[in-house]
Amino acid sequence: MNVLTKRTAIVVFLAFAFAYFLSALIRAITATISPTLTREFALNASDLGLLAGAYFLGFAATQLPLGTWLDRHGPKKVVLYFLSVAVLGCIAFASATSFAGLVAARMLCGVGVSACLMAPLTGYRRWFEASTQMRANSWMLMTGSLGMVASTLPVQWLLPVVGWRVLFLGLALLAFAAIALIAWQVPKWEIAPTASTDGVKTKASYAEVWRHPYFRKMAPVGFFCYGGLVAMQTLWVSPWMIHVAGYTPMEAANGLFWVNVTMLLAFWTWGMVNPWLARRGLNAETLIARGLPLSFVMLAILIGAGDALPISSVAVWALYCVGCTFVSLAQPAVGMAFPSALAGRALSAYNLVIFAGVFSVQWGVGLAIDGFKVMGLGQVQAYQAALSVFLGCCVASYVHFLLAKSHNLPIEPVLVQR
């Protein structure tokens, strides 16, 4: 393992963080511009869910080959090719004249930014000391939250001035700048030998990842709780505020801004306290078990209160998101469960689980809202019923997490370094 010097590690982190900031901005911008797109293209709830989910469908479709490519070619080469696709996706979205064109462009955007987190995490697995990997993961997610913040009020302010098409052309230019920065600063990748835990060289494959008991233990909460967090944050929080809590689009954008600021602070805090927690033996599994129920309680409050909670909706949504951040600890923990030669596959496989969950929840909630309306429920009641189904799935995944066997847990980081 070639550990980078502190200065080089900081520069590499910043280069990747800029790309991930843009990926989060591109991902979340549909929540802010959804009222404009709804008016311009006459979209209903299921259309809106499909449009937002198309990004994650494209994102998820690349994860399995992405893991293989990351292990084989390294993060620098892979992310440069993928970001080039993101540039094309943003230009295509800005040029779209139909709903089908918007969906296709969003899928292209999802493909293009799908390496922006997995590439650095794969690199960090080899380039960073084990004690800093959890911190680096949390601070990468913090930069993602900063991108979410940028997708709210700043976008809402710019929207009437330049329009959503010019905004996406600007995103294309920024993605090109990220390509140049990564090409300049990120080191080349040296191929690592593949090995099994007994020291005998083997052919790396996804079969080892899928069979791992720890991966299977973490998969359902990754799908519903982590994927659901992203689905809510990047789409359904804003429509809930508008259609249930009675916010105007500007008020909803302001509320989503503060939700994302809260997330940014939460991930910054995780980065600060992770080494302290590790020294006291509090691993990811323990923290998830203790902290994740907060998200269930907050979601239940939102569902139960409905339109009776207009002013406090932002605070409750923010606390829901903070409760969900506990499950973000699963991703680096899964990566450290495998030798570094398999890290790209392990991380990408788990990311596939998460973003398949995002697509399913985003589109599924939209379908459920429209379905409950057809059954005769009012708009507020349809939203409540749809989120109740989602909450039930989250609780079921948490129960599986608690009951699943805990044998073959992640190897201590010091033992899996190469």
N, C-alpha and C positions, 0 to 999 in steps of 0.2 A: 504494500500500500504506500503510495507517494503522498505524504501529508504536506500540504502547502504551508509556506510561511504565513505569519499572521497578516502581513501587508497584502500579499498576493491573494490570500483567502478573502479579505475584505473586498478587494477589487472585483474578484470573481463573483462574490455574493451580490454586489451592487449591480453588476452587468446582468445577471440572471434575474435579480429582483425587478429591474426596470421592465424586462420582458414579461414577467409575471404580473406586474402592475397593469400593463396594457391588456394582458389576457383577461384579467378580472374586469377591467373597464369594458372591454368588448363583450364579455359574458353578461354583465349586469345592465348594460345600457338599455336593453329592451324594456326593463321595468319602468324606466322613466319616460321613454318615448312611446310606451304602449297606448296611452290615450290618443296621441297623434296618429299612430298607425291604425288604431281602431276606427277613427273617423275617416281617414283617407282611403282605407281599403275595406271598410264595412265588416270588421272582424267580430265574431262572437267569442265566448269564453273558450270553447274548444279550439278555435282557430288560434287564439292567442297562446294557449298552452302548447299547441303544436309548433308555432313559430319559435317560441322560447326553447321548447324541447328539441327542436331540430339542431340547434347548436350542440346540445349534449349528445344527440344521436351521432353526429359527425365526430365529436370528441371521443365517444366510447368506441366507435368502430375502429379507431386506430390503436387502441391500447395494447392489444396482444402483439401485433407486429412491432409496435413501438418499443416494447420491452426487449424484444430480441435485437432490434437495431441498436438500442442504447448499450446493451452488453457487448455487442460486436463492434460498433463504430464509435461509441462514446457520445457524451452529451453535446459537445460543440458541433460536430458535423450534422447530427440529427436535428437539433433545434434550428439550425440555420436553414435547412431545407423546409422544415415545417413552417417557420415564420414567413417564408416566401409565399406559401399557400395562404397564410393569413392576410397578407397584403392584397392578394387577388380577391379573397373573400370580402374584404371591406369595400373594395372598388365595385365588386358585383352587387353588394347590398345597396350601395349608393346609387347604382344605375338601375335597380329593379323597378319594373312598372306593373307587376302583378304579385298576388299573394304567393303563387308558386315560385316566382323569382326570388322573393324574400326568403322563403323556406330553403331553397337551394343555396342561396348565398350564406345563410346562417349555418347550414351544414358545413360549407366550405370554411367559414370562420372557425367553427369548432374543430375541424381537422387541423387547421393551421396553428392554433395555439395549444394543441393537445400535448405538446412536449414541454411546455413552459414551466411546469412544476416537476414532472418526472425526470427531465434532463438534469436539473440542478440537484435533486435529491439523489439521483444515481451518482453524480459526481461527488457530492458531499460524503456519500458512503465510503468512498476511497480517499478523498482529498482532506477530509476533516477528521479531527480526533473524535473518538466515540462520544466523549462527554459533551461535545458541542453540536452533535447531529440533531438532537431533539430541539435545542435552542434555534438552530438554523432553520429547521422545519417551521417552528412557530413564527419566526420573524419573516419567513417567506410568506406565510399565511397573513401576517400583518400587512405586508406590502400588497397582497391581494385585497385585503380590506380597505387599504388606501385607494385602490382602484375602484372598489365599490363606492367609496365616498365620492370619488371624482365623477361617478356615473349618476349622481343624484342632483344636488343643487347646481353644481357647475354646468351640467348638461341642460338642466331646466332653464338656467339663465341664458345659455347660448342658443337653445332651440328656436325661440322666436326671432333671434337675430340672424342666424346663418342657415337654419333648417337642418333636418336630420341627415340629409344627403351629404352636405358639406362636412358635417361632423364625422361621418364615416370615411370620407376622403382624408380628413385630418388624422384619423386613426391609422389609415394605410401608411401615411408618411411617418408617423411615430413608430410603427412596426418596422419600417425600413431602417429607421435610426437604431432600433434595438438590434437588428441584424448586424449592422456595422460595428456596434459596440461589442457584441459577443465575439465576432470574428477577430476583433483587435485584442481582447483581453483574456479570453478563456483559453487555458492550455490544451494541448493535444491530448488524446487518449491513448494510453498504452494497454494493449490487450492483456487481460488477466487470465491465468489458467483456471479452467473449471475444475471444481473438486467437490467431492462429497464430504460429509462431516467426519468420515473415518480416514480422510487423507488420500483416498484413491480417486484418481481423475475419472470423471464421468462426463457424459454429454449433457450439457445443461438443457433443461426443458421445462415447460409449464406443468407437466405432470407432477413434478416434485412440489411445486407451489400449491396446486389444487388439493393435493393429498394432505398437506400439512395441517394438523389439528388446530393450530393457532389461527391459521388463515380462515379455516371454516368457522371457528368460534367468532371471529371478528367480522365475517362477511355480512350477516344480516343487519347488524347495527350500522355498518358502513352503507348498506343499500338504503335503508329506511331513515335512519337518524341523521347520518352525515349527508347522504344524498338529499334527504328531505330538507335539511337546513339550507342547502344551496338552492333548492327549488323554491322555498319560501322567500329567501333573501333576494333572489334574482328575478322573481316574478310576482308571487301571490301576496306578499306583504302590501305592495302598493294597491292592487285591486281591492284587497280587504279593507284598507283604510278608506278608499273611495266609496265602495259599494255597501260596506257594512257599517263602518264608523262615521261615514258622512263627510269625509275630508274632500276639499277641492284637490285637483291635480297638483297645484303648487304646495298645498299643505301636506299632501302625501309624499311629494319629493323631499320636503323638509323633514318629515318624519323618518323617511328611509335614510336620509343623510345622517340623522342622529343614531339610528340603528346601526349603520355601518361604522360610525365613529366609535360606538360602543364595542363593536367587533374588533376594530383596530386596536383599541386599548386592551381588550381581552387577550389577543394574540401577543401583543407586546409584553403583557404580564406573564403569559405562559413562557415566553422566551427568557424572561428574567428569573423565574422561579424554578424552571425545570431542573437545572443542576442541583439546586438546594433540595428539591423533592427526591431526586435520584439518590443523593447522599443519605437520605433518611429512609430509603427502601420503599418509597411509594412509586410503584411502577404504573404503567399505562392502564393495566387491567383494573387495579385497585381504584385509581382515580375515576375511570369511566363508571365503575359500579357505584361509586359514591356521588358523583356529580351529575350524571346524565338525567336522573329523575327530575331535576329542576326544570328541564325543558318540557317534560310531560305535564307538570303542574301548571306552568305558564300557558301552554297550549290549551289545557282544559279550562283555564280561567277565560281566555279569549273566546273559546267556543261557547262557554256557558253564559258569558255576559252579552255577546253579540253586539247589537247597536246600543246597548246600555253603557258601553265603555268607550265613548268617543275620545275623551281627552287623554285617558291613560293607555290607549292602545299602543302608542309608541314605546312607552316604558315596558309594557308587558311583552311586546314583540322583541325588544332589546334583551330582556332577561331570558326569553325563550332561546334566542340565538347564543347568548353566553352559556346557557346550560348545554347546548349542543356542542360547544367547542371542546368539551371533555372528550368526545369521540374522535376529535382530530388527532389525538395522541396515538390512535391506533395505527395510523399510516406509517410513521417512522418506525414504530415498534415492529410492524410486519416486515419492513425492509431489513431490520437488524436480526430477524429470525433466520435469515439465510446467509450463506457465504456471499462475499462481495461480487463474485462472478455471476450470481443469480439475482443481485439486487434490482437490476432494471426490470427483470421479469416479475419479481415479487411486487414491486411498487406499482408497475403498470397493471398487473392483474387486479390489485386492490383498487386502483384508480378506476378500472373498468367497472368494478362492482359499484363504486360510489356514483359514477356518472350514468351508469345504467339506471341507478336509483333516481338520479336527478330527472332524467328524461321521463321515467315512468311516473314519478310523482307530479311533475309539472303538467304533463298531458293528462294523467289520470285525474287530477283534481279538476282540471277544466272539463273533462268529460263528465265527471260526477256532478259538478255544478249544473251543467246543462241538463243532465239526466234527471236530477232532482227537481229542476224547474218544470220539466215535462210531466213529472209525477204530480205537479200541483203545488209545490212549495214556493214560497216567495223568495226573493233574491237573498235576503239575509239568512233565512232558514236553509236555503240551498248551500250557501257557503258554510254554514255551521255543520250541516250534515256531511259535506264533503271532507271537511277537516276532521270530523269525528272518525271517519273511516281511516284517514291518514294516521291519527293519533293511535287508533287500535293497532295498526300495523307496527308503529314504533314501539309500543309497549310489548307486543309479541316478540319483536326482535331482541329487545332487552332481556326478556325472560329466557330466550334461547342463549343469549350471552352469559347469563348467570348460571344456567344449568349445563351448558356444554362442558365436556371433560377438559381439564386443564393440563393434561400430560403433554409432553413435548412442547413446552413453552419456549419463548424466544431465548436463544443462547445469549449469555452475557456478552455485551459488545466487545470486551477485551478478547474473547475466545474466537470471535468470527473475523477479526482483523487479519488481513493478508499482507 
